[in-house]
Amino acid sequence: MTTLARRTHIVSLAVPPIVWLAYFVLSYLVVALGCSLPASEATLRGALAVIAGASLIVIFSAGAESLKSWRSARQERNAGDRQHRTSLALLALLLCGLALLGTVWGGLNLFMLAPCQG
């Protein structure tokens, strides 16, 4: 199996949504635990810092995966490879973009809303 074929494997389609799902679950879990436990302001700020760090990690990983998928699609198109490999690479690129958009949209509330209102 060539390197090019490994990069456009069907498993590469599942990586961006799984990473975004892990971020989503982690962020809601940290906020729920931080708001339900009697904690100080410093503990809550620490929890928000953890979520902000996780957001940056997901954004950078989705960006790197998007770049890899874009390069792979371009290589396969130029190499005259089969259409389904190019389509897989483009679909992986779209899923990376969707995960990136979801992470940015979900991370905006860190800066706009107070975490434990109500």
JOMONOR-V346419 format. One record per residue. N is the residue number from 1. RES is the residue in three letters. PSI is psi in whole degrees, 0 to 359 (* if undefined). OMEGA is omega in radians with two decimals (NA if undefined). Layout:
((N RES PSI OMEGA) (N RES PSI OMEGA))
//
This chain:
((1 MET 129 -3.10) (2 THR 166 3.11) (3 THR 321 -3.13) (4 LEU 320 3.13) (5 ALA 326 3.12) (6 ARG 328 -3.10) (7 ARG 334 -3.11) (8 THR 26 3.11) (9 HIS 155 -3.09) (10 ILE 335 3.12) (11 VAL 332 3.13) (12 SER 343 3.07) (13 LEU 332 -3.07) (14 ALA 341 -3.05) (15 VAL 309 -3.11) (16 PRO 316 3.11) (17 PRO 326 3.12) (18 ILE 318 3.10) (19 VAL 317 3.11) (20 TRP 320 3.11) (21 LEU 317 3.11) (22 ALA 319 3.09) (23 TYR 316 -3.10) (24 PHE 312 3.13) (25 VAL 317 3.13) (26 LEU 315 -3.09) (27 SER 317 3.12) (28 TYR 325 3.10) (29 LEU 316 3.14) (30 VAL 316 3.13) (31 VAL 318 3.14) (32 ALA 317 3.11) (33 LEU 321 3.13) (34 GLY 328 -3.12) (35 CYS 333 -3.09) (36 SER 330 3.14) (37 LEU 144 3.05) (38 PRO 108 -3.05) (39 ALA 160 3.11) (40 SER 173 3.11) (41 GLU 325 -3.14) (42 ALA 322 3.11) (43 THR 319 3.12) (44 LEU 320 3.07) (45 ARG 325 3.08) (46 GLY 320 3.10) (47 ALA 319 3.11) (48 LEU 327 3.08) (49 ALA 323 3.08) (50 VAL 316 3.14) (51 ILE 320 3.11) (52 ALA 320 3.08) (53 GLY 318 3.10) (54 ALA 324 3.10) (55 SER 315 3.14) (56 LEU 320 3.11) (57 ILE 315 -3.13) (58 VAL 320 3.13) (59 ILE 315 3.13) (60 PHE 321 3.13) (61 SER 322 3.10) (62 ALA 323 3.08) (63 GLY 318 3.11) (64 ALA 319 3.11) (65 GLU 324 3.08) (66 SER 316 3.12) (67 LEU 318 3.12) (68 LYS 318 3.14) (69 SER 321 3.13) (70 TRP 316 3.11) (71 ARG 320 3.14) (72 SER 317 3.13) (73 ALA 320 3.13) (74 ARG 319 3.11) (75 GLN 316 -3.10) (76 GLU 325 3.09) (77 ARG 318 -3.14) (78 ASN 330 -3.13) (79 ALA 353 -3.13) (80 GLY 27 -3.13) (81 ASP 171 -3.12) (82 ARG 151 -3.04) (83 GLN 327 -3.07) (84 HIS 330 3.08) (85 ARG 320 3.08) (86 THR 320 3.11) (87 SER 321 3.08) (88 LEU 319 3.13) (89 ALA 319 3.12) (90 LEU 324 3.08) (91 LEU 320 3.07) (92 ALA 322 3.09) (93 LEU 317 3.11) (94 LEU 321 3.10) (95 LEU 324 3.06) (96 CYS 318 3.10) (97 GLY 321 3.10) (98 LEU 319 3.09) (99 ALA 322 3.10) (100 LEU 316 3.12) (101 LEU 318 3.11) (102 GLY 323 3.12) (103 THR 316 3.12) (104 VAL 316 -3.14) (105 TRP 318 3.12) (106 GLY 331 -3.14) (107 GLY 344 3.12) (108 LEU 329 -3.12) (109 ASN 345 3.03) (110 LEU 327 -3.07) (111 PHE 346 -3.05) (112 MET 330 -3.01) (113 LEU 149 3.00) (114 ALA 138 -2.99) (115 PRO 330 -3.03) (116 CYS 51 3.08) (117 GLN 142 3.02) (118 GLY * NA))
//
